[in-house]
Amino acid sequence: MAIGGDSVSKTTLFLVGFIAFIALPAEAAHRNVWADGLAYIMQCPIQTGNSYAYDFNVTGERGTLWWHAHILWLRDTVYGAIVIIPKPGTPFPYPKPNMEQIVVLGEWWHPDVEEIVRQGTKMGLPPNMSDAHTINGKPRPLFPCSEKHTFAMEVESRKTYLLRIVNTALNDELFFTIAGHNMKVVEVDAAFHGRSTSCRQQTATEIFQYKGIPNTVLPTLPQLPAPNDTDFALSYNKTRRAELCNFPANVPLKVDRKLFYKVANLGTAHGTRLSKIDFNSTVELVLQDTNLLTVESHPFHLHGYNLFVVGTGTRNFDPVKDPLSTTWLILLKGTPSVFDRGLDLFVLEQTIQLHTGWGLKMAFVVEDGKGADQSILPPPKDLPPC
């Protein structure tokens, strides 16, 4: 847990048979690429049996973020949540909850995930799907012998609970719902929002049990929409930021550079060029999904930055009718526009790990500005060597 504006030190210890990289959220990367940069270029691995303490400042964010392994499919099991609370005396823009709970959604493979990837690549096929989806590391009750392996939380009537939900799944977009209840989204990617919502699809199960209700009472299952209910799914990308005086959305109005990229079919070539951007530039980035072979969604993430998603749609991009998060969803022919400011070299990549391994990623070089305050920080003295 961190307090906004404070300096935070995080120590990670790995005693496993892998070489691990760690990625931290965007606020840790301002003038600093040493925890969110390219593997073996700006970031070196934590060697087996070693530890590494990383110090960074938390400024401007309030809410829930997470850290994770930053190479190959190790993110499947190497991750954790970072909760950022306001400074004392700074209220949340919603009533204080009676209790908080971190809910981590994930995937689980019985075999070694790296072996799954190698086998799929060798055969020229997508790797096998995960054996289970999990909530806080535990699958649904209907799994064999899983009665003792389902996450349960006791709640009381007429009390408010804040669920900090993190999707750590490698290859799936996951939706979360509670039977018989409405939920309000109050924060996304450590930026406050406000809207009421229900959720779409159940892939693992968590039990919320009211205090005093005996275990013999069967739980109520949620009513979920059809898997092909496109309009319902698209509604999740229409979150509007609440008008909050204490947490304004200062969207840049002057654009220095406009970029347009298409996410196309499989007939593509490996890119060999980088896109260079001047320091402190405001960039409008339009991503359009022109995939025709299948209906697919492409969640993207630009390392090292927070972004303003100013529009999205289901048709081809129209510059006459233009459309704060760290991740956004590109649906079939979807076209979000993004404003951005930042420093040095970072990757724009698909957050579906399977597609990233196939090459759906690119890199931006943000050049240094004038003076030390507009230049990349030197690497820490204890940065792990490559």
VOVEX-960839 format. One line per 4 residues: number of its first residue (from 1); their letters; for each residue x, y, z of C-alpha. Coordinates in nm, 4 decimals. Example, Ala and Ser with C-alpha at 12.3 -4.5 7.8 and 13.67 -1.06 7.14 Angstrom:
# residues 2
1	AS	1.2300/-0.4500/0.7800 ~ 1.3670/-0.1060/0.7140
//
This chain:
# residues 386
1	MAIG	0.0000/0.0000/0.0000 ~ 0.1213/0.3512/-0.0813 ~ 0.0080/0.7061/0.0017 ~ -0.0156/0.9442/-0.2947
5	GDSV	0.2821/1.1797/-0.3070 ~ 0.5034/0.9556/-0.0972 ~ 0.8205/0.7729/-0.1922 ~ 0.7721/0.3976/-0.1933
9	SKTT	1.0303/0.1220/-0.1691 ~ 0.9421/-0.2243/-0.2946 ~ 1.1627/-0.5292/-0.2428 ~ 1.1019/-0.8389/-0.4527
13	LFLV	1.2641/-1.1747/-0.3759 ~ 1.2629/-1.4639/-0.6218 ~ 1.3859/-1.8101/-0.5278 ~ 1.2716/-1.9881/-0.8431
17	GFIA	1.4322/-2.1350/-1.1507 ~ 1.3604/-1.8389/-1.3778 ~ 1.5273/-1.5108/-1.4615 ~ 1.2605/-1.2486/-1.3902
21	FIAL	1.2041/-0.8904/-1.5019 ~ 0.9605/-0.6694/-1.3117 ~ 0.7329/-0.3993/-1.4544 ~ 0.5896/-0.1244/-1.2365
25	PAEA	0.3007/0.1111/-1.3241 ~ 0.3258/0.4317/-1.5212 ~ 0.3806/0.6733/-1.2329 ~ 0.7058/0.4924/-1.1524
29	AHRN	0.8332/0.5544/-1.5040 ~ 0.8419/0.9361/-1.5266 ~ 1.1988/1.0097/-1.6410 ~ 1.2696/0.6517/-1.5422
33	VWAD	1.2734/0.3426/-1.7637 ~ 1.4548/0.1124/-1.5252 ~ 1.1428/-0.0775/-1.4139 ~ 0.9258/-0.0613/-1.7246
37	GLAY	1.1717/-0.0604/-2.0113 ~ 1.2678/-0.3094/-2.2787 ~ 1.4171/-0.6362/-2.1564 ~ 1.7979/-0.6480/-2.1895
41	IMQC	1.8044/-0.2852/-2.3147 ~ 1.6865/-0.0686/-2.0239 ~ 1.5927/-0.3428/-1.7839 ~ 1.8042/-0.6327/-1.6639
45	PIQT	1.6686/-0.9431/-1.4910 ~ 1.6634/-1.0263/-1.1227 ~ 1.8797/-1.3365/-1.1246 ~ 1.7676/-1.6579/-0.9560
49	GNSY	1.8001/-1.6377/-0.5779 ~ 1.8662/-1.2620/-0.5727 ~ 1.6522/-0.9674/-0.4621 ~ 1.6161/-0.6081/-0.5732
53	AYDF	1.4676/-0.3003/-0.4001 ~ 1.3144/-0.0395/-0.6290 ~ 1.2407/0.3149/-0.5053 ~ 0.9902/0.5345/-0.6855
57	NVTG	0.7597/0.8290/-0.6164 ~ 0.3820/0.7978/-0.6314 ~ 0.2360/1.1256/-0.7611 ~ -0.0974/1.1979/-0.9246
61	ERGT	-0.2492/0.8507/-0.8873 ~ -0.5124/0.7307/-0.6412 ~ -0.6461/0.3783/-0.6504 ~ -0.5315/0.0354/-0.7617
65	LWWH	-0.2380/-0.0547/-0.9857 ~ -0.0245/-0.3659/-1.0107 ~ 0.3271/-0.4884/-1.0832 ~ 0.4177/-0.8016/-1.2785
69	AHIL	0.6933/-1.0015/-1.4435 ~ 0.7953/-0.8370/-1.7668 ~ 0.9213/-1.1068/-2.0014 ~ 0.7601/-1.4017/-2.1798
73	WLRD	0.4664/-1.5600/-1.9934 ~ 0.6083/-1.5309/-1.6413 ~ 0.3354/-1.2747/-1.5682 ~ 0.1056/-1.5762/-1.5239
77	TVYG	0.2194/-1.6191/-1.1635 ~ 0.4590/-1.3321/-1.0802 ~ 0.2452/-1.0277/-0.9962 ~ 0.0921/-0.8256/-0.7141
81	AIVI	-0.1360/-0.5290/-0.6428 ~ -0.0311/-0.1753/-0.5465 ~ -0.2978/0.0211/-0.3555 ~ -0.2521/0.4002/-0.3539
85	IPKP	-0.4580/0.5899/-0.0957 ~ -0.4942/0.9714/-0.0736 ~ -0.2862/1.1730/0.1687 ~ -0.4433/1.2269/0.5129
89	GTPF	-0.7148/1.4901/0.4850 ~ -0.7761/1.4259/0.1148 ~ -1.1115/1.2498/0.0769 ~ -1.2122/0.9956/-0.1834
93	PYPK	-1.4762/1.1279/-0.4283 ~ -1.7241/0.8689/-0.2988 ~ -1.8501/0.7572/0.0461 ~ -1.5900/0.5771/0.2514
97	PNME	-1.6490/0.2007/0.2313 ~ -1.6872/-0.0158/0.5391 ~ -1.4289/-0.2611/0.4072 ~ -1.1925/-0.3130/0.1135
101	QIVV	-1.0926/-0.6343/-0.0630 ~ -0.8408/-0.6932/-0.3423 ~ -0.9824/-0.9304/-0.6046 ~ -0.7231/-1.0663/-0.8490
105	LGEW	-0.8550/-1.2390/-1.1621 ~ -0.6126/-1.4768/-1.3293 ~ -0.5443/-1.7891/-1.5319 ~ -0.3855/-2.1212/-1.4372
109	WHPD	-0.2051/-2.3849/-1.6409 ~ -0.1123/-2.7205/-1.4899 ~ 0.2106/-2.7489/-1.6983 ~ 0.4951/-2.4981/-1.7044
113	VEEI	0.3625/-2.2006/-1.9054 ~ 0.6933/-2.1523/-2.0868 ~ 0.6757/-2.5123/-2.2075 ~ 0.3210/-2.4454/-2.3302
117	VRQG	0.4496/-2.1519/-2.5370 ~ 0.7428/-2.3483/-2.6786 ~ 0.5175/-2.6360/-2.7794 ~ 0.2707/-2.4064/-2.9559
121	TKMG	0.5471/-2.2217/-3.1400 ~ 0.7082/-2.5484/-3.2506 ~ 0.3786/-2.6747/-3.3936 ~ 0.2840/-2.3413/-3.5503
125	LPPN	-0.0357/-2.3275/-3.3440 ~ -0.1678/-2.1075/-3.0635 ~ -0.0595/-2.2370/-2.7207 ~ -0.3128/-2.4373/-2.5232
129	MSDA	-0.5762/-2.2409/-2.3337 ~ -0.5467/-2.2182/-1.9569 ~ -0.6846/-2.5043/-1.7484 ~ -0.8756/-2.2687/-1.5193
133	HTIN	-0.9602/-1.9094/-1.4444 ~ -0.9043/-1.8026/-1.0869 ~ -1.0137/-1.5420/-0.8331 ~ -0.7401/-1.4667/-0.5808
137	GKPR	-0.5617/-1.7777/-0.7042 ~ -0.8585/-2.0129/-0.6582 ~ -1.0928/-2.1656/-0.9211 ~ -1.4707/-2.2047/-0.9183
141	PLFP	-1.6548/-2.4474/-0.6858 ~ -1.7432/-2.6917/-0.9650 ~ -1.3795/-2.7789/-1.0200 ~ -1.2930/-3.1328/-0.9004
145	CSEK	-1.2169/-3.1288/-0.5281 ~ -1.2401/-2.7496/-0.5220 ~ -1.4843/-2.7049/-0.2315 ~ -1.1923/-2.5995/-0.0130
149	HTFA	-1.0298/-2.3991/-0.2919 ~ -1.2824/-2.1221/-0.3612 ~ -1.2266/-1.7690/-0.2355 ~ -1.5045/-1.6633/0.0047
153	MEVE	-1.5749/-1.3306/0.1721 ~ -1.8255/-1.2638/0.4513 ~ -2.0279/-0.9425/0.4121 ~ -2.2990/-0.7671/0.6136
157	SRKT	-2.6254/-0.6215/0.4885 ~ -2.6458/-0.2416/0.4356 ~ -2.2698/-0.1996/0.4395 ~ -2.0545/-0.0781/0.1505
161	YLLR	-1.7565/-0.2750/0.0219 ~ -1.4838/-0.1529/-0.2117 ~ -1.3502/-0.4273/-0.4395 ~ -1.0132/-0.3519/-0.5988
165	IVNT	-1.0284/-0.5782/-0.9049 ~ -0.7138/-0.6578/-1.1056 ~ -0.7158/-0.8699/-1.4227 ~ -0.3806/-1.0493/-1.4433
169	ALND	-0.4944/-1.2997/-1.7083 ~ -0.2497/-1.3460/-1.9936 ~ -0.4887/-1.4009/-2.2822 ~ -0.8446/-1.3212/-2.1738
173	ELFF	-1.0577/-1.0167/-2.1060 ~ -1.2539/-1.1011/-1.7921 ~ -1.5809/-0.9580/-1.6622 ~ -1.6912/-0.9529/-1.2989
177	TIAG	-2.0440/-0.9540/-1.1539 ~ -2.2203/-1.0262/-0.8246 ~ -2.5611/-1.1942/-0.8326 ~ -2.8464/-0.9696/-0.7187
181	HNMK	-2.6294/-0.6599/-0.6790 ~ -2.5364/-0.3500/-0.8769 ~ -2.1828/-0.2159/-0.8693 ~ -2.0506/0.1327/-0.9286
185	VVEV	-1.7114/0.1778/-1.0971 ~ -1.5355/0.4522/-0.9002 ~ -1.1796/0.4184/-1.0303 ~ -1.0039/0.2689/-1.3323
189	DAAF	-0.6251/0.2423/-1.3591 ~ -0.5800/0.4754/-1.0594 ~ -0.7998/0.7479/-1.2108 ~ -1.1382/0.8184/-1.0520
193	HGRS	-1.4544/0.7633/-1.2573 ~ -1.8229/0.7338/-1.1772 ~ -2.0930/0.5111/-1.3267 ~ -2.3180/0.2192/-1.2390
197	TSCR	-2.2468/-0.1127/-1.4019 ~ -2.3223/-0.4783/-1.4108 ~ -2.0817/-0.7343/-1.5563 ~ -2.0882/-0.9790/-1.8364
201	QQTA	-1.9368/-1.3220/-1.8072 ~ -1.8428/-1.5673/-1.5353 ~ -1.5221/-1.7644/-1.5809 ~ -1.4419/-1.8325/-1.2156
205	TEIF	-1.6494/-1.8011/-0.9004 ~ -1.6126/-1.6158/-0.5733 ~ -1.8562/-1.6537/-0.2832 ~ -1.9883/-1.3492/-0.0967
209	QYKG	-2.1721/-1.4788/0.2094 ~ -2.3829/-1.2525/0.4290 ~ -2.3044/-1.2725/0.7985 ~ -2.5449/-1.5033/0.9811
213	IPNT	-2.6498/-1.6991/0.6714 ~ -2.5799/-2.0736/0.7231 ~ -2.3575/-2.2636/0.4822 ~ -2.6500/-2.4907/0.3901
217	VLPT	-2.8155/-2.2102/0.1891 ~ -2.7314/-2.2462/-0.1800 ~ -2.5767/-1.9319/-0.3329 ~ -2.7595/-1.7338/-0.6005
221	LPQL	-2.5929/-1.7475/-0.9409 ~ -2.5736/-1.4299/-1.1519 ~ -2.7791/-1.3831/-1.4679 ~ -2.5270/-1.3287/-1.7459
225	PAPN	-2.5838/-1.1961/-2.0983 ~ -2.5255/-1.4066/-2.4072 ~ -2.1618/-1.4562/-2.5185 ~ -2.2422/-1.2784/-2.8479
229	DTDF	-2.4083/-0.9743/-2.6870 ~ -2.1817/-0.7197/-2.8557 ~ -2.3714/-0.4094/-2.7420 ~ -2.3451/-0.5186/-2.3793
233	ALSY	-1.9708/-0.5759/-2.4086 ~ -1.9135/-0.2448/-2.5887 ~ -2.0828/-0.0561/-2.3058 ~ -1.7753/-0.1162/-2.0895
237	NKTR	-1.5692/0.1127/-2.3105 ~ -1.8009/0.4098/-2.2565 ~ -1.6948/0.5063/-1.9065 ~ -1.7146/0.8821/-1.8624
241	RAEL	-1.5012/1.0566/-1.6071 ~ -1.6966/1.2108/-1.3223 ~ -1.6802/1.5883/-1.2797 ~ -1.4580/1.5988/-0.9728
245	CNFP	-1.3048/1.9269/-0.8605 ~ -1.0331/1.7534/-0.6575 ~ -0.9371/1.5186/-0.9430 ~ -0.9685/1.7151/-1.2695
249	ANVP	-0.9044/1.5561/-1.6087 ~ -0.6658/1.8009/-1.7731 ~ -0.6855/1.6740/-2.1292 ~ -0.4357/1.8486/-2.3611
253	LKVD	-0.6111/2.0522/-2.6317 ~ -0.3133/2.1258/-2.8586 ~ -0.1792/1.8249/-3.0514 ~ 0.1830/1.8328/-3.1709
257	RKLF	0.1746/1.5128/-3.3723 ~ -0.0892/1.2752/-3.5078 ~ -0.0267/0.9025/-3.5623 ~ -0.2534/0.6448/-3.7252
261	YKVA	-0.1915/0.2689/-3.7124 ~ -0.3973/-0.0263/-3.8291 ~ -0.4149/-0.3607/-3.6491 ~ -0.4487/-0.5821/-3.9542
265	NLGT	-0.4729/-0.9494/-4.0464 ~ -0.1920/-1.2053/-4.0400 ~ -0.0322/-1.0842/-4.3643 ~ 0.2081/-0.8446/-4.1929
269	AHGT	0.5851/-0.7994/-4.1796 ~ 0.8192/-0.7493/-3.8842 ~ 0.8822/-0.3808/-3.8251 ~ 1.2393/-0.2556/-3.8169
273	RLSK	1.1840/0.1137/-3.7407 ~ 1.1097/0.3121/-3.4261 ~ 0.8876/0.6170/-3.3999 ~ 1.0734/0.9144/-3.2472
277	IDFN	0.8848/1.1746/-3.0448 ~ 1.0134/1.5044/-2.9028 ~ 1.0124/1.5529/-2.5280 ~ 0.6887/1.6903/-2.3793
281	STVE	0.4985/1.6450/-2.7043 ~ 0.1260/1.5841/-2.7109 ~ 0.0501/1.2972/-2.9468 ~ -0.2830/1.1860/-3.0861
285	LVLQ	-0.2643/0.8132/-3.1534 ~ -0.5408/0.6418/-3.3505 ~ -0.5502/0.2615/-3.3576 ~ -0.7888/0.0944/-3.5999
289	DTNL	-0.8643/-0.2769/-3.6044 ~ -0.9058/-0.3867/-3.9668 ~ -0.8938/-0.7561/-3.8840 ~ -1.1408/-0.9377/-4.1120
293	LTVE	-1.0597/-1.3036/-4.0385 ~ -1.2233/-1.3121/-3.6972 ~ -1.4044/-1.0899/-3.4521 ~ -1.1339/-1.0056/-3.2010
297	SHPF	-1.0627/-0.7389/-2.9442 ~ -0.7158/-0.5996/-2.8841 ~ -0.6427/-0.4369/-2.5463 ~ -0.3308/-0.2208/-2.5798
301	HLHG	-0.0984/-0.0720/-2.3225 ~ 0.1723/0.1914/-2.3684 ~ 0.4437/0.1334/-2.1100 ~ 0.5422/0.4285/-1.8974
305	YNLF	0.2419/0.6532/-1.9597 ~ -0.1098/0.7358/-1.8564 ~ -0.3414/0.8117/-2.1452 ~ -0.6610/1.0017/-2.2161
309	VVGT	-0.8992/0.7936/-2.4273 ~ -1.1029/1.0630/-2.5994 ~ -1.3127/0.8429/-2.8252 ~ -1.3875/0.5015/-2.9704
313	GTRN	-1.6200/0.3548/-3.2315 ~ -1.7192/0.0481/-3.4313 ~ -1.6552/0.1900/-3.7791 ~ -1.3525/0.3154/-3.9697
317	FDPV	-1.1863/0.6233/-3.8242 ~ -1.3427/0.9536/-3.9303 ~ -1.1130/1.2542/-3.8663 ~ -1.4144/1.4869/-3.8743
321	KDPL	-1.5947/1.2981/-3.5955 ~ -1.3207/1.2299/-3.3477 ~ -1.3775/0.9861/-3.0523 ~ -0.7480/0.8535/-1.8484
325	STTW	-0.6414/0.5103/-1.8459 ~ -0.3305/0.2984/-1.8942 ~ -0.5012/0.0315/-2.1045 ~ -0.7681/0.0593/-2.3727
329	LILL	-0.9642/-0.1856/-2.5835 ~ -0.9516/-0.1980/-2.9634 ~ -1.2606/-0.3751/-3.0912 ~ -1.3373/-0.4620/-3.4523
333	KGTP	-1.2622/-0.1383/-3.6398 ~ -1.2412/0.0464/-3.3084 ~ -1.0535/0.3796/-3.3165 ~ -0.9456/0.5320/-2.9817
337	SVFD	-0.7505/0.8569/-2.9940 ~ -0.4905/0.9103/-2.7230 ~ -0.3063/1.2172/-2.5932 ~ 0.0284/1.1545/-2.4318
341	RGLD	0.3391/1.3182/-2.2784 ~ 0.6567/1.1474/-2.1646 ~ 1.0251/1.0530/-2.1814 ~ 1.2541/0.7966/-2.3482
345	LFVL	1.1940/0.4487/-2.5015 ~ 0.8746/0.2549/-2.4316 ~ 0.6753/-0.0226/-2.5943 ~ 0.3201/-0.0125/-2.7264
349	EQTI	0.2000/-0.3696/-2.7029 ~ -0.1028/-0.5933/-2.6926 ~ -0.1874/-0.6973/-2.3385 ~ -0.3060/-1.0347/-2.4670
353	QLHT	0.0275/-1.2094/-2.4193 ~ -0.0351/-1.4549/-2.7017 ~ -0.0614/-1.1737/-2.9581 ~ 0.2402/-0.9916/-2.8167
357	GWGL	0.4500/-1.3029/-2.8742 ~ 0.3348/-1.3055/-3.2359 ~ 0.4730/-0.9551/-3.2845 ~ 0.1778/-0.7243/-3.2161
361	KMAF	0.3873/-0.4498/-3.0591 ~ 0.6026/-0.1494/-3.1478 ~ 0.8308/0.0995/-2.9726 ~ 0.8404/0.4774/-2.9336
365	VVED	1.1624/0.6706/-2.8676 ~ 1.0905/0.9857/-2.6664 ~ 1.4013/1.2003/-2.6854 ~ 1.5491/1.4020/-2.3995
369	GKGA	1.4563/1.7672/-2.3675 ~ 1.6675/2.0570/-2.2428 ~ 1.8439/2.0199/-1.9105 ~ 1.8538/1.7536/-1.6418
373	DQSI	1.4850/1.7895/-1.5496 ~ 1.3885/1.6943/-1.9048 ~ 1.6254/1.4005/-1.9394 ~ 1.6170/1.0379/-1.8396
377	LPPP	1.7464/0.9594/-1.4919 ~ 2.0662/0.7538/-1.4642 ~ 2.0233/0.3866/-1.3739 ~ 2.0189/0.3036/-1.0016
381	KDLP	2.3530/0.1927/-0.8601 ~ 2.2070/-0.1422/-0.7552 ~ 2.0316/-0.2123/-1.0860 ~ 2.0685/-0.5859/-1.1616
385	PC	2.3300/-0.6469/-1.4335 ~ 2.2455/-0.8175/-1.7615
//
